[in-house]
Amino acid sequence: MTELFNGITIHPQLTILVPVLWVLGFALKRTPHIPDWLIIWILLVVGVAASSWRLGFDFNGIANGFICTGAAITTHQSIKQTFFARLTDEDKRQKNQK
């Protein structure tokens, strides 16, 4: 099993996939007929498909798709929760003190 994970390398040409998935997720979030829970799955399918198309449909290609999708989702959530969600932190503190 360890040998399988040691063979995974992040392909440098897939770094463009992270911002592409980020923009796609932003567009899907603004689409009224797509529920929020479905956005992550759509991004995962697109990420794995794009990575597999570039690297081949093997373990390394699929793993790179998962990693790129995870990086896009984690980056988005980090920025959102660090800068934008903090605007409501003051409201939550005031509610908890009452």
C-alpha positions as a Markdown table, in Angstrom:
| # | Residue | x | y | z |
|---|---|---|---|---|
| 1 | Met | 0.0 | 0.0 | 0.0 |
| 2 | Thr | 2.8 | 2.4 | 0.8 |
| 3 | Glu | 4.4 | 1.8 | -2.6 |
| 4 | Leu | 1.1 | 2.8 | -4.2 |
| 5 | Phe | 1.0 | 6.2 | -2.4 |
| 6 | Asn | 4.7 | 6.8 | -3.0 |
| 7 | Gly | 4.0 | 6.7 | -6.7 |
| 8 | Ile | 1.7 | 9.7 | -6.6 |
| 9 | Thr | 3.2 | 12.9 | -7.9 |
| 10 | Ile | 1.4 | 16.1 | -8.5 |
| 11 | His | 1.7 | 16.9 | -12.2 |
| 12 | Pro | 2.8 | 20.6 | -12.7 |
| 13 | Gln | 0.4 | 21.1 | -15.6 |
| 14 | Leu | -2.5 | 20.3 | -13.3 |
| 15 | Thr | -1.9 | 23.4 | -11.2 |
| 16 | Ile | -4.2 | 25.4 | -13.6 |
| 17 | Leu | -7.0 | 22.9 | -12.7 |
| 18 | Val | -7.3 | 24.3 | -9.2 |
| 19 | Pro | -8.3 | 27.9 | -10.2 |
| 20 | Val | -10.5 | 26.4 | -13.0 |
| 21 | Leu | -12.4 | 24.3 | -10.4 |
| 22 | Trp | -12.6 | 27.4 | -8.2 |
| 23 | Val | -14.3 | 29.4 | -10.9 |
| 24 | Leu | -16.5 | 26.5 | -11.9 |
| 25 | Gly | -17.6 | 26.2 | -8.2 |
| 26 | Phe | -18.3 | 29.9 | -8.1 |
| 27 | Ala | -20.5 | 29.7 | -11.2 |
| 28 | Leu | -22.3 | 26.6 | -9.9 |
| 29 | Lys | -23.0 | 28.3 | -6.6 |
| 30 | Arg | -24.8 | 31.1 | -8.5 |
| 31 | Thr | -26.8 | 28.7 | -10.6 |
| 32 | Pro | -30.3 | 28.5 | -9.0 |
| 33 | His | -31.2 | 24.9 | -9.9 |
| 34 | Ile | -28.1 | 23.2 | -8.5 |
| 35 | Pro | -28.2 | 22.4 | -4.8 |
| 36 | Asp | -25.2 | 23.3 | -2.7 |
| 37 | Trp | -24.5 | 19.6 | -1.8 |
| 38 | Leu | -24.1 | 18.7 | -5.4 |
| 39 | Ile | -21.4 | 21.3 | -6.2 |
| 40 | Ile | -18.7 | 19.4 | -4.5 |
| 41 | Trp | -19.6 | 16.2 | -6.4 |
| 42 | Ile | -19.6 | 18.0 | -9.7 |
| 43 | Leu | -16.2 | 19.6 | -9.0 |
| 44 | Leu | -14.9 | 16.1 | -8.1 |
| 45 | Val | -16.1 | 14.5 | -11.3 |
| 46 | Val | -14.7 | 17.4 | -13.4 |
| 47 | Gly | -11.4 | 17.3 | -11.5 |
| 48 | Val | -10.9 | 13.6 | -11.8 |
| 49 | Ala | -12.1 | 13.6 | -15.5 |
| 50 | Ala | -9.7 | 16.4 | -16.4 |
| 51 | Ser | -6.8 | 14.9 | -14.5 |
| 52 | Ser | -7.5 | 11.4 | -16.0 |
| 53 | Trp | -7.7 | 12.9 | -19.5 |
| 54 | Arg | -4.3 | 14.6 | -19.0 |
| 55 | Leu | -2.4 | 11.8 | -17.1 |
| 56 | Gly | -4.4 | 8.7 | -18.0 |
| 57 | Phe | -7.1 | 6.8 | -16.3 |
| 58 | Asp | -4.9 | 5.2 | -13.6 |
| 59 | Phe | -4.4 | 5.6 | -9.9 |
| 60 | Asn | -2.1 | 8.6 | -10.3 |
| 61 | Gly | -4.5 | 10.4 | -12.6 |
| 62 | Ile | -7.5 | 9.8 | -10.3 |
| 63 | Ala | -5.5 | 10.8 | -7.2 |
| 64 | Asn | -4.3 | 14.0 | -8.9 |
| 65 | Gly | -8.0 | 14.8 | -9.7 |
| 66 | Phe | -8.9 | 14.3 | -6.0 |
| 67 | Ile | -6.0 | 16.4 | -4.9 |
| 68 | Cys | -6.8 | 19.3 | -7.3 |
| 69 | Thr | -10.4 | 19.3 | -6.3 |
| 70 | Gly | -9.5 | 19.2 | -2.6 |
| 71 | Ala | -7.1 | 22.1 | -3.0 |
| 72 | Ala | -9.8 | 24.1 | -4.8 |
| 73 | Ile | -12.4 | 23.5 | -2.2 |
| 74 | Thr | -10.0 | 24.0 | 0.7 |
| 75 | Thr | -8.7 | 27.3 | -0.7 |
| 76 | His | -12.2 | 28.6 | -1.3 |
| 77 | Gln | -13.4 | 27.7 | 2.2 |
| 78 | Ser | -10.2 | 29.2 | 3.8 |
| 79 | Ile | -10.7 | 32.5 | 2.1 |
| 80 | Lys | -14.4 | 32.5 | 2.7 |
| 81 | Gln | -14.1 | 31.7 | 6.4 |
| 82 | Thr | -11.1 | 34.0 | 7.0 |
| 83 | Phe | -12.3 | 37.1 | 5.3 |
| 84 | Phe | -16.0 | 37.0 | 4.6 |
| 85 | Ala | -17.5 | 34.9 | 7.4 |
| 86 | Arg | -15.8 | 37.2 | 9.9 |
| 87 | Leu | -18.3 | 39.9 | 9.2 |
| 88 | Thr | -21.0 | 38.0 | 11.1 |
| 89 | Asp | -18.7 | 37.0 | 14.0 |
| 90 | Glu | -19.6 | 40.1 | 15.9 |
| 91 | Asp | -23.3 | 39.3 | 15.6 |
| 92 | Lys | -22.7 | 35.8 | 17.0 |
| 93 | Arg | -20.8 | 37.1 | 20.0 |
| 94 | Gln | -23.6 | 39.5 | 20.8 |
| 95 | Lys | -26.2 | 36.8 | 20.6 |
| 96 | Asn | -24.2 | 34.5 | 22.9 |
| 97 | Gln | -23.7 | 37.2 | 25.5 |
| 98 | Lys | -27.4 | 37.9 | 25.9 |
